[in-house]
Structure formats: C-alpha cells, structure tokens
Amino acid sequence: MTALEMNAEILRNMSIIAEDEALLKRAARYLRKLVAEKQADDTELSKEEFFARVDESREQARQGKVHRIESKEELRNFLNSL
C-alpha cells in the first residue's frame, strides 16, 4: 500500500467517526502517542543516513580498517570489551 493510499484510508476512516466527539478524542490521543514514539526513537535513520553509513563501512573495509573475528571465543572477548 502506498503512502497516498494509506492517507486516503485514514481520511475515509476519519470521516466515519467525524461526528462522534468521543471517538475523535480517542483517535487524537492515539495519534499524539504515535508521534511521541516516533520522535523518541533516536535509533531510526533516514534512508540517506542508512546508506551513508553503509558507504562509510564499505570504505573502512576497503582500507582494511575492520575487526576479523574467526572464532566464538574471539567474538565473546570482543563483545565483552564493549
């Protein structure tokens, strides 16, 4: 479903509950909650940020700036050092 289709569906649903003040209040509370969750998620990256990080990682790998972990013990030691 495209963003345009989702917007149309939301607007159709809103028109159904538009005359019921209690339902509108519930919808508004829920939407505020969703917005707060979205704003609070500092781990979310834009598409551009994500691919910039991928490109940076590829460049580091090309330059040999990588950690090679070849055993479970090495992985355990590396994770414990973080």
C-alpha positions, 0 to 999 in steps of 0.5 A: 500500500502506498503512502497516498493510499494509506492517507486516503484510508485514514481520511475515509476512516476519519470521516466515519467517526467525524461526528462522534466527539468521543471517538475523535478524542480517542483517535487524537490521543492515539495519534499524539502517542504515535508521534511521541514514539516516533520522535523518541526513537533516536535509533531510526535513520533516514534512508540517506543516513542508512546508506551513508553509513553503509558507504562509510563501512564499505570504505573502512573495509576497503582500507582494511580498517575492520575487526576479523573475528574467526572464532566464538571465543574471539567474538565473546572477548570482543563483545565483552570489551564493549 
